[in-house]
Amino acid sequence: MKVFVNGKLCKDPKLAVAEDFFLPGLNIPGNTSNPVGSMVTPANVEKLPGLNTLGISLVRIDYAPYGGLNPPHTHPRATEILVVVEGTLYVGFVTSNPENRLFTKVLYPGDVFVFPVGLIHFQFNIGHTNAVAFAGLSSQNPGVITIANAVFGSDPAINPDVLAKAFQLDKNIVKHLQSRFWWDNN
């Protein structure tokens, strides 16, 4: 009999092997030669089966020199704790309606910042060298919703009239934004 937990096959503990709990390669920089200038390398249940049911995961985030961005996004199933290893990052999150309060900080190597579950957050490299951070997440499958991709790159597209009214933009601007390729750095 097969048992699935959190949508993943739960392996018989007698059949578990060390490789189920091991993932090499987080020492290798991600390719930041892309439109947003960042790359997220995950260590989640998809890559590390031993995480199933443990409620944790990890990512390495690489940022290109000045301008490397992990775009505004949210994790619907996890809080994130980020530690900067190299470089200087401007980070922040926005609280929910009606306040929409912005919390930001400039982080240096060794600094830590927390992004509460479900809130829109970002990281931006303001230094002139590469930056590297690691983030722990409180779910083996935290999910990620990149705001620009979800709003302007949905499939099928959201009716431009809806977005024009929501963002108070000319409909042609919305159509232009919808026609762009929205990069996924995950």
C-alpha contacts under 8 A as a table, 3 or more apart, distances in Angstrom:
res1	aa1	res2	aa2	distance
2	K	9	L	6.99
2	K	10	C	7.46
3	V	9	L	5.95
3	V	10	C	5.58
3	V	11	K	7.91
4	F	7	G	5.59
4	F	8	K	5.12
4	F	9	L	4.40
4	F	10	C	5.40
5	V	8	K	5.37
5	V	9	L	6.38
5	V	10	C	6.05
5	V	52	N	7.38
5	V	53	T	6.92
6	N	52	N	7.45
6	N	53	T	7.16
8	K	52	N	7.05
10	C	52	N	7.22
11	K	15	L	6.84
11	K	16	A	6.68
12	D	15	L	5.37
12	D	16	A	6.67
13	P	16	A	5.13
16	A	20	D	6.60
17	V	20	D	5.64
17	V	21	F	7.63
18	A	21	F	5.52
18	A	22	F	6.50
19	E	22	F	4.96
19	E	23	L	7.51
20	D	48	L	6.11
20	D	49	P	5.31
20	D	50	G	4.91
21	F	48	L	6.12
21	F	49	P	6.77
21	F	50	G	4.70
21	F	51	L	7.26
22	F	48	L	6.61
22	F	50	G	7.99
23	L	26	L	7.94
23	L	43	A	7.23
23	L	47	K	7.29
23	L	48	L	6.31
25	G	28	I	5.50
26	L	29	P	7.50
26	L	41	T	7.33
26	L	60	R	6.59
29	P	62	D	6.47
30	G	38	S	7.66
30	G	39	M	5.32
30	G	40	V	7.02
30	G	41	T	6.77
30	G	61	I	7.43
30	G	62	D	5.74
31	N	34	N	7.65
31	N	38	S	7.24
31	N	39	M	6.03
31	N	62	D	7.66
32	T	36	V	7.72
32	T	37	G	4.64
32	T	38	S	4.54
32	T	39	M	5.55
32	T	62	D	6.75
32	T	63	Y	6.23
32	T	64	A	5.60
32	T	68	G	7.63
33	S	37	G	5.85
33	S	38	S	7.58
33	S	64	A	7.64
34	N	37	G	5.26
34	N	38	S	7.13
34	N	183	W	7.69
35	P	183	W	6.59
36	V	67	G	7.94
36	V	68	G	6.11
36	V	69	L	5.46
36	V	70	N	7.07
36	V	71	P	7.30
36	V	183	W	7.13
36	V	185	N	7.46
37	G	63	Y	5.88
37	G	64	A	5.08
37	G	67	G	6.89
37	G	68	G	4.16
37	G	69	L	5.78
37	G	70	N	7.86
38	S	61	I	6.94
38	S	62	D	5.39
38	S	63	Y	4.39
38	S	64	A	6.06
38	S	68	G	5.41
38	S	69	L	5.72
38	S	70	N	5.97
38	S	185	N	6.29
39	M	61	I	5.69
39	M	62	D	5.31
39	M	63	Y	6.81
39	M	70	N	7.74
39	M	185	N	4.94
39	M	186	N	6.35
40	V	59	V	6.41
40	V	60	R	5.76
40	V	61	I	4.53
40	V	62	D	6.60
40	V	185	N	5.92
40	V	186	N	4.92
41	T	59	V	5.44
41	T	60	R	5.07
41	T	61	I	6.32
41	T	186	N	6.79
42	P	47	K	7.54
42	P	57	S	7.79
42	P	58	L	6.11
42	P	59	V	4.29
42	P	60	R	6.44
42	P	186	N	7.78
43	A	46	E	7.75
43	A	47	K	5.87
43	A	48	L	6.25
43	A	57	S	5.88
43	A	58	L	5.04
43	A	59	V	5.66
44	N	47	K	5.55
44	N	48	L	5.74
44	N	49	P	7.89
44	N	51	L	6.90
44	N	56	I	7.75
44	N	57	S	4.87
44	N	58	L	6.38
44	N	59	V	7.79
44	N	140	Q	5.51
44	N	141	N	6.26
45	V	48	L	4.83
45	V	49	P	4.97
45	V	50	G	7.06
45	V	51	L	5.24
45	V	52	N	5.77
45	V	57	S	7.34
45	V	140	Q	5.37
45	V	141	N	6.28
46	E	49	P	6.39
48	L	51	L	5.96
49	P	52	N	5.84
51	L	54	L	5.29
51	L	55	G	7.21
51	L	56	I	6.82
51	L	57	S	7.21
51	L	140	Q	5.91
52	N	55	G	7.36
52	N	140	Q	6.27
53	T	140	Q	7.11
54	L	139	S	7.62
54	L	140	Q	6.60
55	G	138	S	5.61
55	G	139	S	4.12
55	G	140	Q	4.84
55	G	141	N	7.91
56	I	136	G	7.11
56	I	137	L	5.59
56	I	138	S	4.70
56	I	139	S	4.38
56	I	140	Q	4.58
56	I	141	N	7.88
57	S	136	G	5.86
57	S	137	L	5.18
57	S	138	S	6.72
57	S	139	S	5.99
57	S	140	Q	4.90
57	S	141	N	7.23
57	S	142	P	7.81
58	L	134	F	7.06
58	L	135	A	5.59
58	L	136	G	4.51
58	L	137	L	5.97
59	V	134	F	5.65
59	V	135	A	5.29
59	V	136	G	6.66
60	R	132	V	7.27
60	R	133	A	5.96
60	R	134	F	4.56
60	R	135	A	6.56
61	I	132	V	5.76
61	I	133	A	5.24
61	I	134	F	6.09
61	I	135	A	7.78
62	D	130	N	7.37
62	D	131	A	5.96
62	D	132	V	4.73
62	D	133	A	6.70
63	Y	67	G	7.99
63	Y	68	G	4.59
63	Y	69	L	6.52
63	Y	70	N	7.70
63	Y	124	F	7.84
63	Y	125	N	6.33
63	Y	130	N	5.73
63	Y	131	A	5.02
63	Y	132	V	6.28
64	A	67	G	6.71
64	A	68	G	4.42
64	A	69	L	7.90
64	A	125	N	7.20
64	A	129	T	7.27
64	A	130	N	5.03
64	A	131	A	6.73
65	P	68	G	5.98
65	P	125	N	6.46
65	P	126	I	7.54
65	P	127	G	6.19
65	P	128	H	4.88
65	P	129	T	4.53
65	P	130	N	4.62
65	P	131	A	7.00
66	Y	125	N	5.26
66	Y	126	I	4.93
66	Y	127	G	5.18
66	Y	128	H	4.98
66	Y	129	T	6.94
66	Y	130	N	7.86
67	G	124	F	6.29
67	G	125	N	5.41
67	G	126	I	6.36
68	G	124	F	5.80
68	G	125	N	5.11
69	L	122	F	7.45
69	L	123	Q	5.84
69	L	124	F	4.48
69	L	125	N	6.37
70	N	122	F	5.64
70	N	123	Q	5.17
70	N	124	F	6.40
70	N	185	N	7.54
71	P	121	H	7.87
71	P	122	F	5.42
71	P	123	Q	6.95
71	P	124	F	7.94
71	P	146	T	6.82
71	P	147	I	7.82
72	P	120	I	5.95
72	P	121	H	5.15
72	P	122	F	4.61
72	P	123	Q	7.89
72	P	146	T	6.13
72	P	147	I	5.91
72	P	148	A	7.63
73	H	119	L	7.97
73	H	120	I	5.17
73	H	121	H	5.59
73	H	122	F	6.56
73	H	144	V	6.68
73	H	145	I	5.36
73	H	146	T	4.15
73	H	147	I	5.29
74	T	117	V	7.71
74	T	118	G	5.41
74	T	119	L	5.58
74	T	120	I	4.75
74	T	121	H	6.31
74	T	144	V	5.67
74	T	145	I	5.30
74	T	146	T	6.63
74	T	147	I	7.64
75	H	78	A	5.52
75	H	79	T	7.24
75	H	117	V	6.29
75	H	118	G	5.22
75	H	119	L	7.35
75	H	142	P	5.67
75	H	143	G	5.30
75	H	144	V	4.71
75	H	145	I	6.47
76	P	117	V	6.46
76	P	118	G	4.64
76	P	142	P	6.60
76	P	143	G	6.07
76	P	144	V	6.85
76	P	145	I	7.69
77	R	117	V	6.55
77	R	118	G	6.90
77	R	138	S	7.77
77	R	139	S	6.51
77	R	141	N	7.38
77	R	142	P	4.75
77	R	143	G	6.32
78	A	116	P	7.65
78	A	117	V	4.90
78	A	118	G	7.01
78	A	137	L	5.72
78	A	138	S	4.87
78	A	139	S	5.43
78	A	142	P	5.00
78	A	143	G	7.78
79	T	114	V	7.45
79	T	115	F	5.90
79	T	116	P	4.75
79	T	117	V	4.03
79	T	118	G	7.39
79	T	137	L	5.66
79	T	138	S	5.48
80	E	114	V	5.77
80	E	115	F	5.07
80	E	116	P	6.53
80	E	117	V	7.10
80	E	135	A	6.28
80	E	136	G	5.68
80	E	137	L	4.57
80	E	138	S	6.72
81	I	112	V	6.93
81	I	113	F	5.85
81	I	114	V	4.47
81	I	115	F	6.33
81	I	135	A	5.33
81	I	136	G	5.25
81	I	137	L	6.54
82	L	112	V	5.48
82	L	113	F	5.34
82	L	114	V	6.29
82	L	133	A	6.64
82	L	134	F	5.75
82	L	135	A	4.17
82	L	136	G	6.54
83	V	109	P	7.56
83	V	110	G	6.19
83	V	111	D	5.68
83	V	112	V	4.47
83	V	113	F	6.74
83	V	133	A	5.52
83	V	134	F	5.50
83	V	135	A	6.26
84	V	87	G	7.22
84	V	88	T	7.73
84	V	89	L	7.74
84	V	107	L	6.86
84	V	108	Y	6.21
84	V	109	P	4.79
84	V	110	G	5.53
84	V	111	D	5.77
84	V	112	V	6.72
84	V	131	A	7.76
84	V	132	V	6.16
84	V	133	A	4.27
84	V	134	F	6.62
85	V	108	Y	7.85
85	V	109	P	4.77
85	V	110	G	6.03
85	V	131	A	7.46
85	V	132	V	5.44
85	V	133	A	5.25
85	V	134	F	7.33
86	E	108	Y	7.35
86	E	109	P	5.28
86	E	130	N	7.28
86	E	131	A	4.86
86	E	132	V	4.95
86	E	133	A	6.91
87	G	108	Y	6.26
87	G	109	P	6.37
87	G	125	N	7.43
87	G	127	G	6.11
87	G	129	T	6.38
87	G	130	N	6.14
87	G	131	A	4.14
87	G	132	V	6.59
88	T	106	V	6.91
88	T	107	L	5.62
88	T	108	Y	4.90
88	T	109	P	7.17
88	T	125	N	5.95
88	T	126	I	5.90
88	T	127	G	5.11
88	T	131	A	6.51
89	L	106	V	5.62
89	L	107	L	5.11
89	L	108	Y	6.75
89	L	123	Q	6.22
89	L	124	F	5.40
89	L	125	N	4.55
89	L	126	I	5.71
89	L	127	G	7.12
89	L	131	A	7.44
90	Y	104	T	7.06
90	Y	105	K	5.88
90	Y	106	V	4.44
90	Y	107	L	6.30
90	Y	123	Q	5.79
90	Y	124	F	5.11
90	Y	125	N	6.29
90	Y	126	I	6.35
91	V	104	T	5.48
91	V	105	K	5.58
91	V	106	V	6.33
91	V	107	L	7.32
91	V	121	H	7.51
91	V	122	F	5.69
91	V	123	Q	4.37
91	V	124	F	6.26
92	G	102	L	6.82
92	G	103	F	5.28
92	G	104	T	4.06
92	G	105	K	6.45
92	G	115	F	7.88
92	G	121	H	5.53
92	G	122	F	5.71
92	G	123	Q	6.78
93	F	102	L	5.79
93	F	103	F	5.46
93	F	104	T	6.71
93	F	115	F	6.55
93	F	119	L	6.51
93	F	120	I	5.55
93	F	121	H	4.04
93	F	122	F	6.61
94	V	100	N	5.55
94	V	101	R	5.34
94	V	102	L	4.48
94	V	103	F	6.37
94	V	119	L	6.28
94	V	120	I	5.68
94	V	121	H	6.52
95	T	99	E	6.78
95	T	100	N	4.79
95	T	101	R	5.14
95	T	102	L	6.61
95	T	119	L	6.21
95	T	120	I	7.60
96	S	99	E	6.47
96	S	100	N	5.22
96	S	101	R	7.59
96	S	119	L	7.00
97	N	100	N	5.30
107	L	111	D	5.56
107	L	112	V	7.38
108	Y	111	D	5.53
115	F	119	L	7.04
115	F	121	H	6.80
116	P	119	L	5.99
125	N	130	N	7.84
125	N	131	A	6.60
127	G	130	N	7.49
127	G	131	A	7.67
137	L	140	Q	7.58
137	L	142	P	6.77
138	S	142	P	7.20
139	S	142	P	5.00
145	I	149	N	7.83
145	I	150	A	6.67
146	T	149	N	5.44
146	T	150	A	6.06
146	T	184	D	7.75
147	I	150	A	5.20
147	I	151	V	6.08
148	A	151	V	5.28
148	A	152	F	5.67
148	A	153	G	7.07
148	A	182	W	7.32
149	N	152	F	5.54
149	N	153	G	4.60
149	N	154	S	6.66
149	N	182	W	5.47
149	N	183	W	7.43
149	N	184	D	7.63
150	A	153	G	5.57
150	A	154	S	5.27
151	V	154	S	6.14
151	V	158	I	7.36
152	F	157	A	7.17
152	F	158	I	7.42
152	F	174	V	7.79
152	F	177	L	6.19
152	F	178	Q	4.80
152	F	182	W	7.89
153	G	157	A	6.61
153	G	178	Q	5.87
153	G	180	R	7.82
153	G	181	F	7.45
153	G	182	W	6.17
154	S	157	A	4.98
154	S	158	I	6.63
155	D	158	I	7.88
157	A	160	P	7.97
157	A	178	Q	7.32
158	I	162	V	7.12
158	I	163	L	7.28
159	N	162	V	5.48
159	N	163	L	6.89
160	P	163	L	5.17
160	P	164	A	5.89
160	P	171	K	6.10
160	P	174	V	6.01
160	P	175	K	6.38
161	D	164	A	5.07
161	D	165	K	6.16
161	D	171	K	6.45
162	V	165	K	5.42
162	V	166	A	6.11
163	L	166	A	4.91
163	L	167	F	5.86
163	L	168	Q	7.83
163	L	169	L	7.70
163	L	171	K	7.89
163	L	174	V	6.72
164	A	167	F	5.48
164	A	168	Q	5.42
164	A	169	L	4.70
164	A	170	D	5.85
164	A	171	K	5.19
164	A	174	V	6.16
165	K	168	Q	4.93
165	K	169	L	6.71
166	A	169	L	7.92
169	L	173	I	6.60
169	L	174	V	6.88
170	D	173	I	5.40
170	D	174	V	6.69
171	K	174	V	5.05
171	K	175	K	6.24
172	N	175	K	4.98
172	N	176	H	6.11
173	I	176	H	5.00
173	I	177	L	6.21
174	V	177	L	5.07
174	V	178	Q	6.11
175	K	178	Q	4.99
175	K	179	S	6.16
176	H	179	S	5.14
176	H	180	R	6.71
177	L	180	R	5.47
